[in-house]
Amino acid sequence: MKISARQADGFVKNPDPKVRGVLVYGPDTGLVRERAETLARGVVDDLTDPFRVAELDASAVVKDVALLNDEAAAIALTGGRRVIRFKDAGDRLADAMKTFLADPPGDALVIVEGGELSASSKLRKVFEAAGLGAALPCYRDEGRDLERVVATTLADQGLQASPDAVDLLADLLGGDRLLTRSEIAKLAVYMGDQEEVGIDDVLAVVADSSYLTFETIARAVLAGDTVALGRGLDRAFAERESPIAILGAVRRELQRLALFVALVGETGSPDAALKAMRLDPRRHFRIVEPLRGAARRWRPDDVAVALTWLAEADLHCKSTGFPDVTICREVLTRMTSGLKERRLVA
């Protein structure tokens, strides 16, 4: 059977009891490993138990499928159902799994970990078509799903975070589920007895050179500094950073600026606006000072126009086929030079 990405977590927690083989695959290798282990622990508490957990080599099973049948039919000396695992499997295992799933002996659960398999993958098709098999995708967390994973993992560590800190963690940790959990565990050690995680805490523990480069670019745009922008983009593209990620970093800074300007208009006080945004100038100086400066330079209409340009550039990067590096550089340069000359118009 074919499991959708939306159904994946529910299936892992409560798999169909008739399923005898599960293919866990996708680009997020950490999530593949995590879900495979969760499935295995649903059968066996101790994954190091040699009597109930067996790891087979795909190359050996391809040559002799009887090896898989023998393991599946074996009875554990200590009693209980068994788990058979394959790691880094590919299409070469397709025929052996098709034979096994057609008439599986014993009651063992076979868990196959694959990589980024295309829709045309023979191995995927075998598990999706088999009545006793299931194909479970593991795509990288994005958007609200990523923020949910970050917030849940923080809660598991007894931590809370401001919305900005959650956004920043999501930016830095979205590629791999296990890396996300590992970095937040490291953050928990850093926090000690403190429970409230702020942006500076994330910067101190998790932020890498990529984030700092993105920050430099975003701050250059807000400051109308075309020279600093050019240097930042040159460095980012030399390090093969994603133009889409750069556009996202600038968008988040502009959204923060839009909120700050709106709150200043409502309260009549920059200090009151910062308080409403839960930004302490003593603790969040990296954010507050550039924000105050940008608010003196940007009009509300400028921010709205710039956000529209960024949305269009993001769409063009993903859909037109034009070089995304060129699109990114052009829109940010136009935005920055336009602000400097007070001609930022739609």
N, C-alpha and C positions, 0 to 999 in steps of 0.2 A: 504494500500500500504506500501511497505517497502522502507524506506529512507536510503540511504547509509550515512556513516559518512562524506564523501566528500560533499554530497548534503545537509547536515543538516543545515548549516548556511544560505544557500540560501532559503531553505524551510521556516525557521523561519521568515526571512525577508519578504517573499512573499508566504504564504501558498496557496495551491490549494483551491479556494473558495468553492468547493463542499464538502471538508472534514468537517465532523461534530464532529469527535473525534480524539484526538492525544495522543498517549502514548509517554511520554518522559522518557527514562530510561537509565541506565548505571552506571559505577563505579564512575564517577566524579559527586558527589552529588551537588557540587556548580554549575556545568554547567547544570545539570538537572533543578535546580531551576531557573537559569538565563534564559534558553531557554523557560521554561514554562511561566515565567513572561513576556518575550518578546512576546510570542504568545498571552497571555491574553491582553497585552496592545495594540495589534493590533486590538482588538475588543472594549476594554474599557480603557479610559484614566486613570481613577481613580480606582485602584484595591481595594480600601476600600469602594467603593459605594455598600451598602447593597442591593440596588434595581437591580443592574446589575451583581453582582458577588456573587455566592453562593459556599460554600465549603461543600461538603457532606462527610459523614462518610461511608467508604466502607462496614463496617459490617452491617449497617442499610440497604444499598442498596442491599446487598447480600440476605437479608431476604425478601426484598420487592422492586423489580425493578421499581414498580410504582412510588416510590419516585423520581427516576431519570427522568422518563417520565414527571412527573408533573412539576419538576423544568425546564426541557427543553422546555416545552410547555408554561410556564408562560410568561406573558408580563410585562416588567418593567414599573412601574408607571411613570418614567421619560422619557420613550421611549428609543429606541436603542436596539441593540442586547445584549444578556446576555452571561456570561461565567460561566461554572460550573467546579469546580476544585476538584480533589481527590489527596491527598498526601499519600505517603508511601503505595501505592497500590501494591497488589500481585496477584497471580493466582486465588485467591478466587473471584476476581471481573470479571473473564473471562466470565462466563456464562451471567451475567447481561449486560456486554458491548456487547456481541455478539447479544443479544436480542435487545438492544437499536440501534446498528448500522445497523441492518437489516431493520429497519423502524423508524428512529428518528423523533419524533414530534417537532414542533416549529423550531427555527433556531439557538438555543444556540450552542456555541462551548464548547465541553467537553474536558478538559485537565486532563490527568491522569499522575501523577508523580510516577514512579516506581524506584526500585533499580537496582542492577546488575542482570538482568534477562538473563538466558541462552537461547540458540537457541531453546530449547525444551519447553520453557515457554508457558503455555496455553494462558496467557494474550498477549504475543507478537504475537503469531500465530493468535489470533483474529484480532488484529489491522492490521497485515500484509496482512491478507486475505480479509479484509473488503474493499469494494469499496469506502465507505464513511469514512474510518479510515486511520490513518497513524502511523507508529511506527518509532520513532526518536531516534537514539542512541547517547549517550554522553560518549565518551571515553576520557581518560586523554590525555591532550596535550603532544606530544612528538616531539623531533627533531626540524625540521624547523617550524612545526606548532606551537610548544611551543614558539620558538623564535619570531615568527610573533605575537603571542598573547601578549608577553611581550613588544615588540616594539610598538605595537598599543596602548596598555594600557598606556605606558609611554607618547606617543604622546598625548593621551587624557588628560593627566595631565600637558601638556606643557613642558615635559621633553625630553631630548636626553641622550643617553648613549653610552659609548664606546662599541665596540664589546665584550671586556672581561667582562664588567659589565652586558651586556645583557646575555652572556653565564652563568655568575654566578647567575643572577636572575632566569634564566631558570632552573638551577640545584636546586635552593632552593625552587622554587614555582610551580613545575610542576604538583603536585598531584590534585589540586582543583582550578577551574577557579575563583570562588569567592574569595578564599584566595589570589590568585595572584592579583586580582584587589584591595583587601583590603590592602595588604602589600605595593603595589605601591602607593596607596593613602597616606599611612603613610610615605612613602619615600618622596612624594611630599611636605608634611608638613615640614619634616626635611630639605629639600633643600632650602625652603624659596624662595628667589629671584633668586637663582642660577638654571640654566637650565641643565647644563652638569653633568650627574651622572657618578661617577667613582667607581672603585671597593671598595675603602675605605668607600664610602658612603653606598654601599650595605652592607658591613661588619658591619658598625655601626648600621644599622637599621634592616636589614632582617636576617643576618646570625645567625644560632643557633648552639647548641653544636655539631650537626651532621656534619655541614660543617667544624667546627674547627677541629673535629676528622679526617675528610677526608684530610684536609690540612696538618695535622701533618703526616699522613701516606705518602702522596705524597712527602712532603719535605724530609722525611726520606729516601725514595727511591732515590731521586735525590742526596742526600748527601752520599749515600752508608752506611747509619747508620742502621745496622741490629738490634741493641738493641732497638732503638727508633721505628723501624718498628714493631718489635714484640709486644712492649707495645701498640702501636697504634691499631694494629689489635686485640689484646686481648680486649681492651676497646670497639672497634667498634662491635665486634661479641657478647660481653656480653650485649651490648645495642640493639642487633638484627638489626644492620644496614645491608643494602643490599650489598653483595659481588660485584654485578654488578655495583652498584653505586660507590663503592670504586675503582674498576678498571677504571671506567669512570673518576673519579677525578685524578687518576694517569696519565691517557692518556692525559687529558687536560694540565697538567703541562708539560708533555713531548712534546706535540705539541707546546706549548709556547716556550720551550727550543729550539726545532728544528728551529723555526722561528728566534729566537734571534741569534743562532749560524750562520744561513744562512746570516742574515743581517750584522753581524759582519764581515763575510767573504767578503761581497759585499762592505761595507763601510770602512772596516779597523779600525773601532772605535766602542767600546761598547756604548759610549755615543750617537753616531749617530744612532746606532741600537735601543737604547731605545727611542730616539726621533721619529724614524719611527714607533715604536709600540705604540706611544702616552703614554709612561710610564715616569712619572716625579719622579726621585729618592726621592724627598722631600715628595711627596704625596703618592707614591706607594712603600714605603720602604719595606712593607711586601712581595712584589713580587720581587722587583729589587735585593735586597741583596741575597736571595736564588738563583735567576736566574744567577747572576754573579758567584756565587760559583759553581753552577752546570755546567756552561759553561767551567770552568777550569777542571772539572772532566770527562765530557762526550765528547767522540768523535762523530762526525756525524754518523758513522757506528753503534756505540752503541745505539744511539737514534732510528735509523731505525730498528735495531733488537728488541729492547724493545717494540716498537710500534707493531711489528708483533706478538710478544709473547702475548701482551695484547689483540689484536684482536682475536687470537686463544683461549685465556682463556675465553673471553666473549662469544664466540661461544660455547665452551664446557659447560659453565655454563648454557646456554639456551637450549642445545640440547642433551647432553650425558646422563643426569640422575645422573652423579656423584655428590657428595656433593659440592655445589658451594663454601662453606666456605673453603674447602680443596684446591680446584682449585685456588682460589684467594690467599690464604696464600702461596701456593707452588710457583706460578709464581712470586709474588712480592719478596719473599725471595731469589729465584734463581737470580732474576734481581739485587737485592741489594748486595748480597754477590759476585756475578759475577763482578759487577762494582768495588767493594772494592779490589778484587784480580786481576783486569784488565784481566778478561777472559770472557767477555760478547761476546759470539759468537753464531751464529745461530745453 
